[in-house]
């Protein structure tokens, strides 16, 4: 990844990956108040679950809170592990272990996965359970990292595991960053009483490192409108190209070539946004085939454009050229009308949705520190 780091550092301004070419700022009014409240309650908490995105284990850390978090009992939970490359995930777990930091990868929608997290939390609290009647566990993380999904899963597990307790309101889950806007407590246990404190996702007031900001935007922690869908898509293409990822898609089988076919319908309508959390809808057989074919066409388009490119990907101008070619190829693959007024934006939105829902495969964008 040394190549893409150099390109991002030297070429982002010219290639226009970041709107305005400066730092990324997205700090709504509620974030300032929430940050103050989180700092106050961190002092009272007995343990902190710091939820991070498994695709960006370092970039999804709130740097402003790290000095306080490092002094607390803490478990780092790398959420959305189903979207992260398992071949690299174990290296990240080893990295945090070498830093003497408890860490595990989870899927917040999986009860068995969340149960392992709860087991670790209880183990970490064992030494204080005997002397403290009430324990506070705080969940913190950047926007859209999965905190509300985690809280809901914890509540479901707690309802069956612990004695009867008062009714708990479910946390709101949504695909947009910043859905949870105030701090709420959820009782999950009796004797001792353990409260889980959910918090809104908060970022630092500005993100001076451009690549970190782009990774957060790509993962959905910064609203697309702040950076611009086209710029985020350009960054994703730059990462895929410099890693050579499309070249690995050469041997992917086409479902139709494998004998599975259905009545093709060029006018088939399916909104890819329905793949996202909150809007996730059951797919019919034809919908499944439609999405599979769309992914195949996208992967083929990127493979062909990169394999036929004879420029130098470490040259910003050459990289920009192949990305422009790929936008045209993606427009055809995604069946977006050539003269559509917002064609590039439509291409970007659909391409980003396929990435964010794991349809293009599992990825980890951050490099493990010290790894070659």
N, C-alpha and C positions, 0 to 999 in steps of 0.2 A: 504493500500500500504506500510505499515511499513516493511512487510516482504521482498518485492522486493527491497526496499531501502537498507536494511541491506545486502541482497545478493549481490546487485550491488556494494556496498561499499567494502564488504569483499571478494567476490568471483570472480570479473571480471578478475583479473589477472590469476587465476588458470583456469578459464573457457575460457580464450582467447577471450572475447567479443571484446576487443579493440586491433587492430593491433599494435603490439609492446608493449602493456600494459601500455602506457603512455598517455600524453595528446593528444588530437586530433588537428592536425594542417592542415589547408587548407586555405591558404591566398595567392591566385595568385597575380601577380604583379599589375594587374589593381585594386585590392581591396585597396592596400595601397594608390594609387593616388586618388581613389574614396572617401576613408574615409577622406582624407584631404580636398577634394572639398566639401563633405557633411558638414564637420565642418564649413567651410567658409560660405556656403550658408545658413546654419541653422541660423547664426547670422542675415541674411537678411530676413528670412521668417517670415510671419505674423502668420502662423499656420502650424502645422505638423500633418499629418496623419501617425501614426505609425502602419503599418500593421504587424500583428502577425498571427501565425497559431493557429486556434481555438483548435487544438488538443494539443498544447503545449503553453498555454498563457503566461507562464513565461519563459520557456526555449527558446522561439523564440524571446526574447528581446535581442538586442545588448547592452550588459552591458557597453561597452566603450562609447556609445552615451547617456546613461541614464542621466548623470549629466546635459548635455546640453538640452535634451528633457524635463526634469522635470521643467525647467525654461521657457518653451515656452507654448503658447496656443497649446494644444495637444488633439487629438482624437485617442484613441486606437481602431483600427478596427480588430476584430478577424475574419479572413477570413477562408474560407472552412468550414463554419458552417454546411454544408450538410454532412461533414465527422465526425463531432463532436457529442458526446452524448448530446442530448437536455435536458436530465434530470439533467445533471451536468452544462451545459452551463449557465443556469440562476444563478447558485451559483457564477460563475465567474463574471458575470455582477454585481451582488450584491457586490462581493468583491471589484471590482474596484470603484464602487459607494461609498463604505465605505471609500475608500482611496481618495475620492473627485476627481476622475479621470473619465472623460467622456469616455465611452466605449460602443460599440455595436458590435454584431456579424453580419457578412455579408457573402454573396456569391458573389464574384467579377464578376461572369458571369451572375448574375441576375440584370436586370435594376431596378426593384422595390426595391431590397435590396440596391443597390448602391445609388438610389435616396434618401433613408432615411439617408445615410451617408452624401450626399451633403446638405440635409436640415440641418443637425446638424452642418456641417462646416459653412454654411451661417449664422446660428444662432450665432455661436461662433465669427464670424467676424463682426457681426452687429454693434458693438460699434466702429469699426475703418473704416467701409465702408464710412461714411459721410465725413471723413477728409483725406482719402488716395485715390488718383486716381488709384493707382496700388497696388494690393495685391498679395503676393506670398504664395502659399500653397505647402509644400514639402511632398512628399510621401517617407517614408523610411521603410526599413525592411530587414530581412536576406534573403539570396538567396531562390528562388523558393517558396516564400510565396504568390505570386499572384499579385505583383505590376503592371506588364504590363497588365494583364487581367483587373485590376481595372481601369488603365488609359484608356484603350480602351472603357470600359463601360461608364466612365465619359465623354469621347469625344462624344459617341453616344447620350447620354442624353443631353449634352450641345448643340449639333448641332440642336436639335429640340427645346430646351428651350430658347436659347439666340439668339441675332441678328446675321446676317450673319457675318462670320469671315473668315480669310484666311484658306486655306486647311491645315489640320493637319495630319501629318504622324502617322499611327498607330504604337503602340509599338509592339515589337516582343514578342510573347508568346511561351514558350517552357517548356518541362518537366524537363530540366536539370538546376541545379542551376547555376547562373552566366551568364544568357543569355544577359541581359541588361548591357552593360559595360561602358557607359558614361552617363552624366547627360544631359537631354533634357527638354526643356520647352514646355508646351502645353497651349495655350490660351483657356479658357473655357467660358469667360464672358466679356461683355462690360459694362462700366459705373456702377460700377468700373470695370476696367480690372482685371481679376483674372487669374493668371497663375498657372498651376499645374506643379511642377517640379518632374519628374520621376528620380529615381536614381538607380544605380546597387545595387544588394543585397550585403551587406558586413557583414562579421562575425568579431569577435575579432580575433587577430592574432593566438591565441591558445585557446582551450577550456579546462581548467584544471579540471573541474568537469566531470568525465567520463560519468555519467548518462545523464547529459545535452547534451553532445556530441552525445551519442547514440540516444537520442530522436530526435535531429536535423537530424541525419543520417536517422533514421527511417521515419521521415517526408519528407525527400528528400532535406533538406537544405545543406547537406554536400554530396559531390559526393560519391557514393557507393564505388568507388575504393580506397578512402582514408581509410575507415574503413574495407571494405570487406563485400560483400553481406552475406556470411555465418555468420559472427559475428553479423550483424544487425538482421538477421533472428533468431539467438540464443537469442538475447535480446528480440525480440518480443515474442518468445515462453516463455521466462522466465516471462515476464509481464502477458501474457495470463494465464499461469499456476498458478502463485501466486495469481492472482485475481480470479481464478476458472472459468474464462470465458467459456472454452469449456464445462463445466458441464451444462451451461445454454442452450447449443445447443441440448440437449437431445430431446426436444419435437418439434424441427423444422421439419415441414412436408417435405417429399420428394415429389417433383413435380410429379414424375411418380406415386407415391402412391395416389396422389390426382386426378388421372384420366387424367392428361395431358401427352400425350406421343408423341413421334416423332420417326422417323426411326433412331435407334441408329447406330452410325458409329464410331467404335473404332479408325478409321484413320482420323476422323474429324480434320481439321487443322484450328486453329485460334490463332493468335498471341496476347497474353494478353497485350502486349505493346500498342496495338491499343486502349486500354481503357484509356490510359494516355492523358493529354492535348496535344494539337498540333497534335498528331497522332490519336486523337479520330475519329473513323470511324463509320458510321452507321452499326448497327448489323442486320444481317438477322435473321429470326425467328429461324433457326437452330443454329446460333451463340449464340443467347440469351439462348436457351435451353442448349447448350453446356457449357456456362459459369455458368449457374444456377446449372447444374449437377456437374460441377467441384467444385463449392463452397460447395455444399452439401457433396461431397465426402471428401473434406478437413476438413470440420467441423466434420463430422462423425469420421474421422481418429483421430483427436485431442481429441474428446470426449471419444472414446473407450480407447485410450492410457492413458489418465489421469484418467478415472474412474477405470481402472484396476490396476493403480499404487498404491502400498501400502507403499511407502516410505514417507519421511518427506521433503516437498517442501522447508522448510526453511534451509535444509541442502544442502550445495553447491554440494556435491558429488551426492546426490539423485536427485537434480534438473538436474544436468548434465546427469544423467542416463536416466531420462524420456525424456529429449530433444533429446538425441541420438535415443531413440525409436521412437520419433515423426518424426525425419528426415526420418527414414526408412518408416514409415507409410505414410508420405507426398509423398515420391517418388512413392509409389504405387498409391496413390490417384490422383496424377498429371500425372500418366501414363508415367513416365520417365524411359527409359530402365535401367534395373538393372546394366548393365555393362558400362553404359555411362561414358566416361572419366571424364566429368565435372558434374556428377550427382548431387552432393551436391550444386554446384553453380547454376545449373539449377533449383533445388528445391527452393533454397533461392530466386532467382530472381522472379519466378512465385508466390511464397508465399508472397513476399513483394509487388508485383504488386496488388494482390488481396486485401491486407490491404490498400495500398495507394489509391486505387480507391473506397474504401468503401464497397467492396463486402463482407467483413467479418463482417460488421456492423460498427456503429459509435463509436468512442473512444475519450476520453480525457486522455492523459498520465500524465499530471501534476496534482498534488494534490492542492486543494484550501488551501492556508495558513490558519492555525487555525482550519480547519475542522477536525472532528474526523474521 
